[in-house]
Each structure stands twice: as C-alpha cells, then as structure tokens.
Amino acid sequence: MTNHTNKDLVVVGSSAGGVGALSTLVSTLDKAFPAPVVLAQHLDPQRPSQLGSILERRSVLPIVIVSEHSPTPLESGKVYVVPSNRHVVIADGHVHLEADHADRPKPSVDMLLSSAAASYGEHLIAVILTGSGSDGAAGAVDVKNAGGLVIIQNPQTALYPSMPLSLPPTAVDHVVEMEQVGPLLFDLLKGVNLPPVEKVEDPLRDLLNQVSGQSNVDFQHYKSSTILRRISRRMAVTRNANLHDYADYLRSHPEENKELVKAFLIRVTGFFRDPEAFDFLRQTVMPTLIEQGEQNGRMLRMWSAGCATGEEAYSLALLLADLLGNDFSQWNVKIFATDLATDAVTFARRGIYPENVLSDLPNDYQARFFDRIDHGFQVAKALRQAVIFGQQDISRGVPFPRIDLVSCRNLLIYLKPELQQAVLDLFAYSLQQSHGYLFLGKAETARPTKGTFELINKKWKIYRCLSGPLNLPIRDSAFSAGTITNARREPRRGQISTSNPHASELTQPEIEIAHLRRINETIMRYTAAAVVIIDRSYRILTINVAARRLLSVRDLAYDQDFLHSIRGLPYHDVRRAIDTSFREHTSVNLEEIQLDHSSEGSGRYVNLTITNMHVEQGSPELAVITAIDVTEQVQLKQRLDTTQQEHGALVTELNVANKRFSTMNKELQDANEELQAANEELMLTQEELQATNEEFEATNEELQATNEELETNNEELQATNEELQTTNDELTSRTAELQELARQNRIEQLQLSILLERYPHFVMVLNAHNLTVNTVNPVYTEWLEGREVVGLPVSDVFGGKDLGELIKSLKTVARESQTIKTKPLVASVGDHENRTAKFVHTIVPITDAESASVNRLFLYSEKAE
C-alpha cells in the first residue's frame, strides 16, 4: 500500500437525490476534521453541477472542485467534489480523472471506492448515502476486504434506500442517522492513542478473557496489533480513554460486547473461495456423492454452517447444477444454509449480488445460472429453491440429519477448543448415516478425531465421517455458562435395522424406535388420519402414508428434522407448539395452517394436534402430531365470508341509493317551486334591466371621456417613471461605490489593527476632533497597566506635568495637518504619579480620502533616554 501524507481518507457516495444528505453531512463536519473527504454524486453529465456552491454555504471546511487538468492532491480538512461527467480514482494520495466508461453511471462510486481501498486499505472509511441504484455495493465489499470501515445511512429514513440496502450486511460496520455521520467519522478518525502492545499486555489479556467468556469466541489467533486497532475504534465511538475504563463499560453495557465481537470477526466470503479446494470437490467428492445419491432415490442433502451472505451455499448449488446438467431438476437437492446473523440470512435468501462479487465464478457460470436485474445479478430460481436458509446459533442449534456434505469454513477458528469439539460432534451426528464429507477452511486449527473422521485432503481440510454419537450431542443448556458438557456418547456399533435378528446388539432406544416403526407398518398404514411421531429433537421416528401424502413428504423421512422436512410449514409457530406440548405435557392445537403456495402449488390448509406421549418411566418422551386436511372447509368458509361481505356491501349500497333518491325527489320538488318563483322574478327583472341598459349607455359616454383623461395621465406617469428609473440607477451606482468604499475602509481598519497589534513600539490612534482614543496597541496597553482606554479622552489616559504640552501639540497637528515631533515630555498613567516615563511623541495626521480633512491622529511614542 502506498504511503501518503494523509494517513486516513473518507469517501462518500450518493445519487442525484442526495443533495440534502450531502449538505447535512458537510454541515456536521468539525472544522478540525483530521482527514480529506471525497464526495461522489450521480448527476446529469449534460448539466453543470452546482453541488460545490451548495455545499460551500453549509460547510465550515474548504470545498475543492476537482479539476480536469491535473491530479488533485488530497489534504486533511478539505472536502473534494468530483465532476459529474468523469470517472474518478484515488492513487498516490491524489484524485485522478479516468477515461469514459459507457456502461457505468458517472462518477462510478464502485470504481472510486475500489481504487481508494487498494491505496488506503484499513485507513479508508466509506460512507454510502441515499440513492436509487446499487452503485457502491461492489466497492464497499472491496473496502471491507481491505480492512476498511463502511458506514451507511439508515435505509428506514433515507429518501432513496435502494443504494444502502444493496450492500451485503457483512460489509456494513455502522448504520446511523444522517445527522450522526459527521460526529461518528470524527470519533473514528480521532481514535484513541493506546500504548504499544508490550505496555498493555496484561489489561488487554484481561479484556479479551472477559469478552471471550461472554461470547464463546477464542481470540488467541489474532495479532495483538490488530486487536488493539479494532478496540481503539470501539473506544473512540464509546468515548473511553483507556482499556480499564473500556473494560468497565463492557461489563455495564452488554450490547457493546456484541459490537466488539462484530468488529473482531472477519466476515469475508465469496463464490468459490479457494477455487482449488472447490476443484477438488468437483473432481473427487461430488462424483462420489452423486453416485450415492443415485442409489438413494436421487436425493442429496448438504449443510453450509456459517453461510454469512450465502455465496458458499450457492457455490455448492452451482457445482451440483453444473455436474448434473439437465437432470438437476429431477433430483431432490436440499442445501441447508444457516448463520447466526438474521440480516445476513435475509440478504442471502434474496440471492442478489453486485457484479464484482461474481468475479471468481467460472467463465460461463454467470450467463448460465444468474439473471441480470436492475441492482446486480440474481441466482436462478431453480438454484434458490434448492437452498434453504435459516437463522441458527451453531452452539445451540439442532443438527440436520442424513447430511451428505457439511461445509463449515473458517468458523471454528473463532470458537474455544471445547466448543470446537462439540461442534465437530454435531457435524458427525449429521454425517454418520451417509458417511458424508466435512469441508473445513484452510485456516482452521481444529482437528477432528481419527476415530470419527478420516482425512481425505490435508491442504484443503476435507474429511470423511466414519462414525458419530448415537444421540444429539448438543443441548441448549450446554453453553448457558460458556462451558461444554460431555456431549459425546458411546459410538454406534452398527446401523439400526428392523430386520436384524440379534436384538441383544441394539440399545434400548433403538429397540423402541424399531418397534414403533413396525407398528407403523401394521396399524398406522391403514388409518386415514395423518400421524407423525417425533422426539424432543424434532426428529421423525415414524410417519404414515397419509401424513406423507398430506404433508408432501416424498422420501421415508425417518431421522429427518420434522420442522425442516415439511416445506411451507410455519416454522416458529409449529416449533413453539411442540415445545409447549413437551414442557407442559398437554395437547396443543394449531388450526387452519396454510401450507406454502410456492412449495407445492396446493394452497392446502391443515389442522395440527401435538400431543405429548410418555409411555412409561425411563422411556424417551415423544410427541404425536396428527394432521387433518381442512382445505375444503377453509375454502368454503372463505367463500362464505366473501359472499357475506359482498351481500352486506350490496345491502349498504342499496340503502344509500334509496336515501339518495328520496333526497333527490324532495330536492326536485323544491327546485320546481323555486323555478316558478324565479320565472316571475325574471319578468320583473327584465323590465328593470331595460331601464338599467339605458343608464349604462349614458354611463358609457362618461367613461369614454374619463378614459381619455386617464390616457393623458398615463403618459405623464410613464415620463415620471423613466425619470425615477434614471434616478434609481444613479442611486444604485452610488450605493455600490459607497459599499466599495466601506469595504476598503474595513480592510484599512483591519490592516491598521493588525499593524498596531504587531508593532513593537508605543502606538495610539486618536480622534482628531475630540482627542479620544480609537485604538491602542498591546505595547501601550501593557504600559498603561492593562487599562481599557478606548473611547477615553487623552486627558484621562495620561497625567503628569507635560500633559498640557502634549494636548497642545495634538491640537496643532489636527488644525494645521502637519507632522510634529515633540521634545521629551513626562507622562504618567492617569493620576498615578508613581508610574511615569519620559516620551518623545511623533504625531502624524490621517486625512479623509474625500474631504482631505484631518479625522484621526497617529501617535507614535518613544521612551527618551
């Protein structure tokens, strides 16, 4: 990265509708702002921009319009406005204008941010304001990847929220209101000057232990210098001067702990990150999984843990779509993508990404698997339907069963060792039945145990699962205090099989599950009611044919998560009902649940009844879910409601119309009577109008004469108006002259004041008419013992026996307009005879430029030896 005179830089992007936002921003910048600010706004290239002049009226900082003739150097405390008809880049501490790019809006915020990120790295702050496009999203990602900070205007209050909303949530550090952007920038740039690492090692270690204890995240792999830099930013924002104060602030403000962890974590992702690793998946792992999937009814299930904004999950879908080709639609592909951050999951579910995020895709993937939209590129619908996004805390979530591939890249490095092992057990539980693959990041330090996983590729950390825990390895309570319970169980010695004659080799829970499934085959198969039995982990233990048909479950679904297997089911409501049934040992009814239209196109409604089932002491606690198809009843009810509403609306309209007709009939009768009376009045009025017309003719003659008089008066007024206009022009010219003279007079007064302040000798300016003090310089003030003498006559300022001689000389100069140098005269400070000095005074007359009369006297005094 290039070294610059200015260590930090702020780049602001906005669209044409953001003039108000930019004006607010510059008005909140402090006059001691410690970095240059570059503003880029989309404007009409054919019209000259007035942005610079608008901002000058609001900003206390100098506004610099970037010139098209040569690179403009960046200086702290200045705001640079780029032209509207050129693209701009930042390089070597200068603003450079680039050649035209017809396919980009001008100036390109993406191009500006990307070049600034390459030049300034972690010392760059990007600000994205109101806008209607997506320009800036790609550049913000480059800023984040380079270690810089990204601030966006709150989309809820932005005039045009599309521009800030187009940024991936993982690339945004601060979301603030417009009025807070300036103060936040100042705090971040000012920062906190922390001592070197070796001098704060102990307080830093204590603070990290405190944060780690509350978040289960291990920060030992971070460089201390990086940690300190990110802590200093949070200290600046929270106004804490040292590490001890900040540690106290963390204890009293739990929400700050989350912000600090967010600042530590590097949430960088992308499509096909580490292309060689994905190439190994394509060549070695995926063909094996596809072969196994063929034998399993063309079904593949994958899990992307810590999916962030979804690029990695979609990369797996792209890889499968490419390998399967036209047969992709014939496969039952489910890729579960989970992350703790709800905003990231919401962004990922849309599947919309800026163009530069797709730069690492294979050559033809963008054209084959993405659709061009207004704000970037969107993943094709078929691939989006294959990826199921959900919010999940990996330390407390329930694993997905029967998974073929788990991708968890560079997530375990943030966890404590005991939590790493527990999460690996979680993955083993998901992979054990299919002997699936585990795909870790190359930076991971966690090593799965050899008894559970075998190493397939050391460089890219790809493992294959050999065995796993029998039961769920993680419960919610396991991490409530930041500790891990003994979550591993005795490994399974054989796969569960209902046809295994050696019942003694199975554990008690396995025997009960097998028994339940045999019951399903013999009894529940022939019942018309849809029945599903699950355990406390929402795992399907048995499901009959009616339930599969009603809930659209295509495969056997044994050991799958009930909540994730039924598409369109309201996840949170059903989960809450199941938890309530287990907790309170009661039945819970959910009526008229609508299955998702988009999943099967059925628009069906079902009633669910969840009943807790605890057969005997010591046996596992189960729940029976009974589903009843009430689609016809709901649709009939909806039709009846619609019909009743239409009938009620029709009756209301008829009543209103009847009242309106009655009112109109009465109004017509009244109008007929009024018309009869009006007809009689019109006849009388006609006679009156005839007389009035004769009067109008006489009046018209009078008005004609009056009009001629008015024309004469108008000519006289026009002549007078011309004379007044001439006089007004003369007065305007005279006013301008007087203003210029006043301005020159102020300049002269200012220059004289500066001269007096800096002159090292005794100088005083007096009014020539009344000999009062107009100005006195600091040297004289010091001799006068700091007295405020401006406005006082000379006789009150000085004393001594020679005061009369001094006044006489002053009057002589004022009268004769000649310079006089007096003989040494004794002067004292007012009436204080104890502070006297002998001065030789030089008195110079100052004349008025117009009247040439003396209006001020310049008194220059030198102490006599």
Phi, psi and omega in degrees: 000138183289143176278139182234157172295321177263116184292323185248160179211143175241127177241130184241130177242140180204165177258184186299334181275008186258020180299318179297319179295317179295321178297318177297318182298308184294332179289340180262001179280132181289148180294343177258030183301128193269017182208159173285152180236125179250124182252131176233127181225136176288120178226171176288116183296339183278347182247137179296138182279135175255013185299319181301312181292327178294316183289330180300329181283344183250343190258141172271350178267152177296139177259125181244123176273120184294128183275153178269000187270323183207158177304140182259122179289145180268130180232143181298147176077018177232149179251124184254124179254121183274153181291159186274350186248014181220155172271152189228142173228158177250128178203138176056036178072018180230159172261123181245140174270137186252167176293165185288143173233107188292337185271009182235148171291150183252140343286150182285116177292324177302310182297319181296313181293319182296317179292322178293323178296319179294331184268324186251341176058232184287356177265012180256138172239121178258136179237120179251118183255190184304140180188159184256359181243200179242004179298125184119337181294314180294318179296324179296323177298319178295322178298315181294318180295332179276358179095005180279181180250146179234125179241135177235151173289142180305115183299335182291336179247357179287144180295319176233101189275356186299321185295307178292331181288340182285351180281139173298137181302331181289346180265358186255129178263322184220134172243112188226163174286158187301320183290343183265353185296312182301306178300323179295318178300317181297316180296318181293319181286322179295317175061190178234125180279100179270150177295170177302163185302317185294339180271345181239022186300313182293310177300324179294317180298317179297318181294318180294323176297322178296315180293318181296323180294333182267345187238351184063019180255136182260122182253018184292334184280352181281149170287140182298324180295321178294317178301312182298320182296319181285328175294319182298326177295316179293325177296322179294319181293322183268002176061051175245134189272336182214172185294324180297314179296321181292324177298319176296321180296321178298320181293326183267350180230086183302330182293335178291331178301319179294320180294322180292316178298320177299322178291328180287316189290136178263098186266062181262128177218178181177165177289132176051047176296132190063074184305327181295324178295316179291330175295323176295319175302316183296318186277327191245309189279310185300318177301322178295316180295320179294321178297317177294322179296325176301320180284346183250034177075034180053052180234133176228135180230126181230162183220120174257103182270131185072053189283349181054237183266016165096356184299321184290319178297317178293331177298318177297319179295319178298318181298314179294318180298323179290318182288321182278338178063226182291344180279356184303320182291342180273353181263151173263087183259124176232122177243107179277125181237119185233150176203156181287328185277116181295320181294324178293319180295318178299318178297316182297322183298330177291326178069029180251128184223147175292163190296321185290340178291338181269008186294334182270004179288150170305161193308311188262001184296321184297318180287327185276323192241008180229148177250133178285128176231181186298321188253024178139221181233139181244136177300140181303149187301320181299322179285322179297324180289337180280341183257124182251111183267147178203152177273128183206137170270115186298336181279348183230355186281168177266133183287156175273131183279161173052051180268141180267331181211128173250125175250115180221091191253122176058038173253321183294336182297340181270352186260155175293156184304318181292326177287327175302314182295321180295321179292322176298322175297322178299315179294321180297322177299321181287327189264345193299320186289328181261358187051047185284184187252148176245124184245105181257168178279155184290344179270356183293140176256346180290139180239115177298147182293145183294332179290340182256322183231146171250141183283127178259317179218117185289320184296316185258009174054057177249127184235161173240136183282132178258321180203174181201176179294150182288317182252173178303126185278352186226135174238162182302324185285351186293336186238015184295330180247018180079015179239163182245131175278171179286092189272341182284147178242173177298130184300150179290132182270352179189158180286148179291132180215129180286346181260007182285120182283343184270080183293338182291341181277353182261149176282165183301313179301323180295320179299317182293320179296317178298321180296318179298320181291327176294322175301318179301319182293325187265328186246302189294341180298328187261003178270145181280344181281142177276119186231134175229136176245128182232164174258188185293342179266015179067015181281133180284119177267323176203149181209131184269174186297320180298322179292319178299318182291315184290319185265006176059047175264118188275323184261187181295324174073003177297139179069005176273158177287121183302319186292329181265346182278332183263104181290141178087353180288133177295100191305306188293319181295315182292319179297319180296320180293319179296316179298320179296319180297316179293320185288317186260000179053053183217174177265141180234131180252134173240114187259143172053053175278126182269124174285148187300129177297322188289338185281312184235349181074015186269326184061036183276158177237140178226153169257127179252137173236119179255120183238128178288135182231111178236098190294307183208166182300131177092342179277157182295148181275126185236171177223138177258124179251118179251128181244134179236130180284115180241027184300313182297318179297316181294316180296320177297318178298319179295319178296318178297317179299318180296317179297317179297319179296317179295319179297315179298319179295321180294316178300317179298316180296320180295318178298317179296317181295319179298315178296321181294320179293320178298317180296320181294323180296316178295321179295324179294319178298314178298322181293324179296316178296319180294323180295322178298314179294323181294327180295318178296319179295325181295323179296316178295321182294326181298319178296318179295323180295326179297318179291321181295326181297320177296320178296323179297324180296319179293318180295328181296321177298316179298319180294326178298317179295319180296325180296320179297320178297319181295324179297319178297313179297326181295320178296319179295318179296325180294319178296318178296321181297321178296319178298318179295322179297318178297316179297320180296319178298319179296318179295321179298316179297318180295321178297319179298319179297317181295321178297320178295319178295320179297319179296316178297322180295319178295321179296316180296318178298318179296317179296319179295320179296317179295319180298318181294321181294326184268347184288127188281356182252180183280115182225139178215141176248129184242154171284127186289339185275317183240007177054042173262158185278124174267314184213145176219138184275165185302330182295316180293320180301319180297318179294328180277014177061034174076012179295145176273102189251354181297127181096348180271148174290158182300326182296335177272341183276312183253159172224195178102168186289336183262015182298319181298321179296321180294316180295322179298318180295320179297317180293323179297315180295320180295328183277316187262352178056046177228146180285136180232138172245119187276168171282168178302125181237142180275131179225147177233165178280099182058231181266006182275093182290346182284346176241095182233162176204160179251123184241149166254115186262134171250120184249121183242128178283143175242117186262156175285137184295329183269309186271348180062017177265156181282122179242342177218156180238132179261113184254111179249120186244137176235136177291132179277146180291000000 
